[in-house]
Every structure is written in C-alpha cells, then in structure tokens.
Amino acid sequence: QVQLVESGGGSVQAGGSLRLSCTASGLTFDDYAMAWFRQAPGKERERISCISARGGYTRYADSVKGRFTISRDNAKNTLYVQMNSLKPEDTAMYYCAVPYDYCSGSTLGYKYWGQGTQVTVSS
C-alpha cells in the first residue's frame, strides 16, 4: 500500500529554518505531482506548495512565497520543502499529499496523505 512519511519538523525560533522531507513508497513516485499542506489549530488545512511530477513546475501560497522552496528527488522517492525566515504564524502540522490528477488547491483533490510532522515557531 501507499505510504507517505514526513520528517524534519521541530521547534525553531522566528527567523530560523527547517527542511521537511516526505518519503513515499508503494507508488511510482515520478508519475505524480506532489503537494505540501499545513493545518494550524482551529484552521482549515491549506495547500502551501505543489510541484509537478518531474519538478519543472512549482506553485506557492502567497503566505510562503519567497520563504519556502519545494523540491523533489525522484531517485529517492522523496519530496522536500525548505522553509526559511520562519514566522510564528507558520506553526502548524505539515502534511505531504498525492493528488488524484493535478495539484488541486482543495484537500478533496488528494488521494494519499502522510501522517504529518509538527512545526512550531516561537517568537
């Protein structure tokens, strides 16, 4: 079965950096676009970034544009997001996800999800 395992979360001070990873198994990784979502307590899950199957196309939410960089290593079946200049409002559970087709902005467009990794940014 398909498994997505996120790692790299933790606690960091504002202005710091983290790199999250998502390792996939049970699917042909380079057949799929991939996305990162996050969900803060009491808020809806939001897509923050997505990347095409070969990595040539990326998209970012306005809230993270210029600070976060999504990438993938298809040889390692791994998705990444480099998060710089972190802010307290970036505090959330971060999830990777596989879409049914294209990188939808809605959670309904995704068929596989990881279990999440927590990111906490203190001021």
Accessible surface in RSA format (square Angstrom, percent):
REM  Atomic radii and reference values for relative SASA: ProtOr
REM  Chains: A
REM  Algorithm: Lee & Richards
REM  Probe-radius: 1.40
REM  Slices: 20
REM RES _ NUM      All-atoms   Total-Side   Main-Chain    Non-polar    All polar
REM                ABS   REL    ABS   REL    ABS   REL    ABS   REL    ABS   REL
RES GLN A   1   180.60 101.0 124.81  91.2  55.78 132.8  67.23 143.1 113.37  86.0
RES VAL A   2    33.46  22.0  11.75  10.6  21.71  52.3  11.75  10.2  21.71  58.9
RES GLN A   3    97.34  54.4  93.35  68.2   3.98   9.5  14.84  31.6  82.49  62.6
RES LEU A   4     9.26   5.2   0.62   0.4   8.64  21.7   0.62   0.4   8.64  23.2
RES VAL A   5    78.26  51.5  76.24  69.0   2.03   4.9  76.24  66.2   2.03   5.5
RES GLU A   6     7.43   4.3   0.00   0.0   7.43  17.7   0.00   0.0   7.43   6.1
RES SER A   7    57.30  48.4  53.74  71.7   3.56   8.2  38.32  81.6  18.98  26.6
RES GLY A   8    37.24  45.9   0.00   N/A  37.24  45.9  24.16  66.3  13.08  29.3
RES GLY A   9    29.05  35.8   0.00   N/A  29.05  35.8   2.38   6.5  26.67  59.7
RES GLY A  10    29.72  36.7   0.00   N/A  29.72  36.7  29.38  80.6   0.34   0.8
RES SER A  11    97.53  82.4  64.63  86.3  32.89  75.8  37.22  79.3  60.31  84.5
RES VAL A  12    30.55  20.1  21.46  19.4   9.09  21.9  28.99  25.2   1.56   4.2
RES GLN A  13   132.31  74.0 129.94  95.0   2.37   5.6  36.72  78.2  95.59  72.5
RES ALA A  14    50.45  46.4  26.95  41.6  23.50  53.5  27.23  38.3  23.22  61.5
RES GLY A  15    56.33  69.5   0.00   N/A  56.33  69.5  30.00  82.3  26.33  59.0
RES GLY A  16    21.66  26.7   0.00   N/A  21.66  26.7  20.74  56.9   0.92   2.1
RES SER A  17    56.50  47.7  37.60  50.2  18.90  43.5  21.63  46.1  34.87  48.9
RES LEU A  18    34.51  19.2  29.46  21.1   5.04  12.7  34.51  24.2   0.00   0.0
RES ARG A  19   132.32  55.6 116.42  59.3  15.90  37.9  27.43  37.5 104.89  63.6
RES LEU A  20     0.00   0.0   0.00   0.0   0.00   0.0   0.00   0.0   0.00   0.0
RES SER A  21    21.62  18.3  21.62  28.9   0.00   0.0   8.70  18.5  12.93  18.1
RES CYS A  22     0.00   0.0   0.00   0.0   0.00   0.0   0.00   0.0   0.00   0.0
RES THR A  23    65.88  46.9  63.68  64.6   2.20   5.3  45.17  60.7  20.71  31.3
RES ALA A  24     3.16   2.9   0.00   0.0   3.16   7.2   0.07   0.1   3.09   8.2
RES SER A  25    51.85  43.8  49.86  66.5   1.99   4.6  41.98  89.4   9.87  13.8
RES GLY A  26    58.05  71.6   0.00   N/A  58.05  71.6  26.41  72.5  31.64  70.9
RES LEU A  27    28.19  15.7   4.79   3.4  23.40  58.8  16.42  11.5  11.77  31.7
RES THR A  28    80.29  57.1  70.81  71.8   9.48  22.6  39.92  53.6  40.36  61.0
RES PHE A  29     4.13   2.1   0.81   0.5   3.32   8.6   0.81   0.5   3.32   9.5
RES ASP A  30    51.82  36.3  51.07  50.8   0.75   1.8   3.59   8.4  48.23  48.1
RES ASP A  31    95.69  67.0  66.13  65.8  29.57  69.9  16.76  39.4  78.94  78.7
RES TYR A  32    51.43  24.0  49.59  28.2   1.84   4.8  19.96  15.0  31.47  38.8
RES ALA A  33    15.69  14.4  11.51  17.8   4.17   9.5  11.51  16.2   4.17  11.1
RES MET A  34     0.03   0.0   0.03   0.0   0.00   0.0   0.00   0.0   0.03   0.0
RES ALA A  35     0.00   0.0   0.00   0.0   0.00   0.0   0.00   0.0   0.00   0.0
RES TRP A  36     0.00   0.0   0.00   0.0   0.00   0.0   0.00   0.0   0.00   0.0
RES PHE A  37     0.31   0.2   0.31   0.2   0.00   0.0   0.31   0.2   0.00   0.0
RES ARG A  38    15.93   6.7  15.70   8.0   0.23   0.6   2.63   3.6  13.30   8.1
RES GLN A  39    61.43  34.3  55.79  40.8   5.63  13.4  11.12  23.7  50.31  38.2
RES ALA A  40    22.94  21.1  19.25  29.7   3.69   8.4  19.70  27.7   3.23   8.6
RES PRO A  41   122.15  89.0  93.08  84.8  29.08 105.7 105.54  87.1  16.61 103.2
RES GLY A  42    91.83 113.2   0.00   N/A  91.83 113.2  45.21 124.1  46.62 104.4
RES LYS A  43   143.00  69.8 130.16  79.9  12.84  30.6  82.85  74.6  60.16  64.1
RES GLU A  44   156.07  89.6 142.16 107.6  13.90  33.1  59.22 114.5  96.85  79.1
RES ARG A  45    71.13  29.9  53.93  27.5  17.21  41.0   9.19  12.6  61.94  37.5
RES GLU A  46    69.12  39.7  65.36  49.4   3.76   9.0  30.78  59.5  38.34  31.3
RES ARG A  47    41.99  17.6  29.72  15.1  12.27  29.2   3.03   4.1  38.95  23.6
RES ILE A  48     0.15   0.1   0.00   0.0   0.15   0.4   0.15   0.1   0.00   0.0
RES SER A  49     0.29   0.2   0.00   0.0   0.29   0.7   0.29   0.6   0.00   0.0
RES CYS A  50     0.66   0.5   0.66   0.7   0.00   0.0   0.00   0.0   0.66   0.7
RES ILE A  51     4.85   2.8   4.47   3.3   0.37   0.9   4.85   3.5   0.00   0.0
RES SER A  52    31.08  26.3  28.49  38.0   2.59   6.0  28.25  60.2   2.84   4.0
RES ALA A  53    21.95  20.2  19.37  29.9   2.57   5.9  19.37  27.3   2.57   6.8
RES ARG A  54   175.29  73.6 146.47  74.7  28.81  68.6  71.96  98.3 103.33  62.6
RES GLY A  55    27.26  33.6   0.00   N/A  27.26  33.6   7.47  20.5  19.80  44.3
RES GLY A  56    78.68  97.0   0.00   N/A  78.68  97.0  42.65 117.0  36.04  80.7
RES TYR A  57   115.35  53.9 112.48  64.0   2.87   7.5  98.23  73.8  17.12  21.1
RES THR A  58    56.11  39.9  35.77  36.3  20.34  48.5  12.60  16.9  43.51  65.8
RES ARG A  59   133.18  55.9 129.33  65.9   3.86   9.2  19.48  26.6 113.71  68.9
RES TYR A  60    46.23  21.6  33.20  18.9  13.03  33.9  28.03  21.1  18.20  22.4
RES ALA A  61    26.39  24.3  13.71  21.2  12.67  28.8  24.51  34.5   1.87   5.0
RES ASP A  62   123.90  86.8  99.87  99.4  24.03  56.8  38.55  90.7  85.35  85.1
RES SER A  63    56.11  47.4  34.49  46.0  21.62  49.8  46.59  99.2   9.52  13.3
RES VAL A  64     0.05   0.0   0.00   0.0   0.05   0.1   0.05   0.0   0.00   0.0
RES LYS A  65   122.55  59.8 103.80  63.7  18.75  44.6  63.46  57.1  59.09  62.9
RES GLY A  66    81.65 100.7   0.00   N/A  81.65 100.7  42.46 116.5  39.18  87.8
RES ARG A  67    31.16  13.1  26.09  13.3   5.06  12.1  25.53  34.9   5.63   3.4
RES PHE A  68     4.89   2.4   0.00   0.0   4.89  12.7   0.00   0.0   4.89  14.0
RES THR A  69    75.42  53.6  74.43  75.5   0.99   2.4  46.42  62.3  29.00  43.8
RES ILE A  70     5.98   3.4   0.00   0.0   5.98  14.4   0.00   0.0   5.98  16.2
RES SER A  71    49.03  41.4  47.08  62.8   1.95   4.5  33.98  72.4  15.05  21.1
RES ARG A  72    30.81  12.9   4.60   2.3  26.21  62.4   4.98   6.8  25.82  15.7
RES ASP A  73    44.92  31.5  40.00  39.8   4.92  11.6  14.85  35.0  30.07  30.0
RES ASN A  74    42.33  29.2  27.33  26.4  15.00  36.1  17.11  41.2  25.22  24.4
RES ALA A  75   101.50  93.3  56.01  86.4  45.49 103.5  67.97  95.7  33.53  88.8
RES LYS A  76   134.44  65.6 117.82  72.3  16.63  39.6  72.47  65.2  61.98  66.0
RES ASN A  77    50.14  34.6  50.14  48.4   0.00   0.0   6.33  15.2  43.81  42.3
RES THR A  78    10.38   7.4  10.38  10.5   0.00   0.0   4.16   5.6   6.23   9.4
RES LEU A  79     0.00   0.0   0.00   0.0   0.00   0.0   0.00   0.0   0.00   0.0
RES TYR A  80    29.45  13.8  29.45  16.8   0.00   0.0  15.15  11.4  14.31  17.6
RES VAL A  81     0.00   0.0   0.00   0.0   0.00   0.0   0.00   0.0   0.00   0.0
RES GLN A  82    59.97  33.5  59.43  43.4   0.55   1.3  29.17  62.1  30.80  23.4
RES MET A  83     0.00   0.0   0.00   0.0   0.00   0.0   0.00   0.0   0.00   0.0
RES ASN A  84    59.10  40.8  59.10  57.1   0.00   0.0  15.34  36.9  43.76  42.3
RES SER A  85    60.75  51.3  55.73  74.4   5.02  11.6  20.02  42.6  40.73  57.1
RES LEU A  86     2.20   1.2   0.00   0.0   2.20   5.5   0.00   0.0   2.20   5.9
RES LYS A  87    85.51  41.7  85.08  52.2   0.43   1.0  38.99  35.1  46.53  49.6
RES PRO A  88    55.03  40.1  48.08  43.8   6.95  25.3  48.41  40.0   6.62  41.1
RES GLU A  89   118.44  68.0  93.29  70.6  25.15  59.9  59.25 114.6  59.19  48.3
RES ASP A  90     0.30   0.2   0.30   0.3   0.00   0.0   0.00   0.0   0.30   0.3
RES THR A  91    36.84  26.2  33.38  33.8   3.45   8.2  31.64  42.5   5.20   7.9
RES ALA A  92     1.36   1.3   0.99   1.5   0.37   0.8   1.36   1.9   0.00   0.0
RES MET A  93    61.16  31.7  60.22  39.9   0.94   2.2  59.42  50.5   1.74   2.3
RES TYR A  94     0.00   0.0   0.00   0.0   0.00   0.0   0.00   0.0   0.00   0.0
RES TYR A  95    29.12  13.6  29.12  16.6   0.00   0.0   7.42   5.6  21.70  26.7
RES CYS A  96     0.00   0.0   0.00   0.0   0.00   0.0   0.00   0.0   0.00   0.0
RES ALA A  97     0.00   0.0   0.00   0.0   0.00   0.0   0.00   0.0   0.00   0.0
RES VAL A  98     0.00   0.0   0.00   0.0   0.00   0.0   0.00   0.0   0.00   0.0
RES PRO A  99     0.12   0.1   0.12   0.1   0.00   0.0   0.12   0.1   0.00   0.0
RES TYR A 100   138.94  64.9 116.98  66.6  21.95  57.1  77.89  58.5  61.05  75.3
RES ASP A 101   111.99  78.4  92.97  92.5  19.02  45.0  26.18  61.6  85.81  85.6
RES TYR A 102   153.43  71.6 146.43  83.3   7.00  18.2 108.92  81.8  44.52  54.9
RES CYS A 103    22.50  17.0   9.54  10.6  12.97  30.5   8.80  22.3  13.71  14.8
RES SER A 104    16.68  14.1  15.03  20.1   1.65   3.8   5.85  12.5  10.83  15.2
RES GLY A 105    54.12  66.7   0.00   N/A  54.12  66.7  25.33  69.5  28.79  64.5
RES SER A 106    52.66  44.5  44.34  59.2   8.32  19.2  42.05  89.5  10.61  14.9
RES THR A 107    51.06  36.3  44.12  44.7   6.95  16.6  20.14  27.1  30.92  46.7
RES LEU A 108   156.29  87.0 137.25  98.2  19.04  47.9 141.30  99.2  14.98  40.3
RES GLY A 109    16.56  20.4   0.00   N/A  16.56  20.4  14.90  40.9   1.66   3.7
RES TYR A 110     9.98   4.7   0.00   0.0   9.98  26.0   0.00   0.0   9.98  12.3
RES LYS A 111    68.07  33.2  44.33  27.2  23.73  56.5  16.13  14.5  51.93  55.3
RES TYR A 112    75.24  35.1  72.18  41.1   3.06   8.0  40.10  30.1  35.14  43.3
RES TRP A 113    77.31  31.0  49.41  23.9  27.89  65.5  38.11  20.3  39.20  63.6
RES GLY A 114     8.50  10.5   0.00   N/A   8.50  10.5   1.51   4.1   6.98  15.6
RES GLN A 115   110.92  62.0  83.39  60.9  27.52  65.5  73.61 156.7  37.30  28.3
RES GLY A 116     9.76  12.0   0.00   N/A   9.76  12.0   0.00   0.0   9.76  21.9
RES THR A 117    17.38  12.4  13.03  13.2   4.35  10.4   6.28   8.4  11.10  16.8
RES GLN A 118    77.70  43.4  70.07  51.2   7.63  18.2  44.93  95.6  32.77  24.9
RES VAL A 119     0.00   0.0   0.00   0.0   0.00   0.0   0.00   0.0   0.00   0.0
RES THR A 120    52.20  37.1  51.95  52.7   0.25   0.6  39.42  53.0  12.78  19.3
RES VAL A 121     7.12   4.7   0.00   0.0   7.12  17.1   0.00   0.0   7.12  19.3
RES SER A 122    55.87  47.2  49.81  66.5   6.06  13.9  44.08  93.9  11.78  16.5
RES SER A 123   124.39 105.1  68.58  91.5  55.80 128.5  55.47 118.1  68.92  96.6
END  Absolute sums over single chains surface
CHAIN  1 A     6246.3       4662.0       1584.2       3130.3       3116.0
END  Absolute sums over all chains
TOTAL          6246.3       4662.0       1584.2       3130.3       3116.0
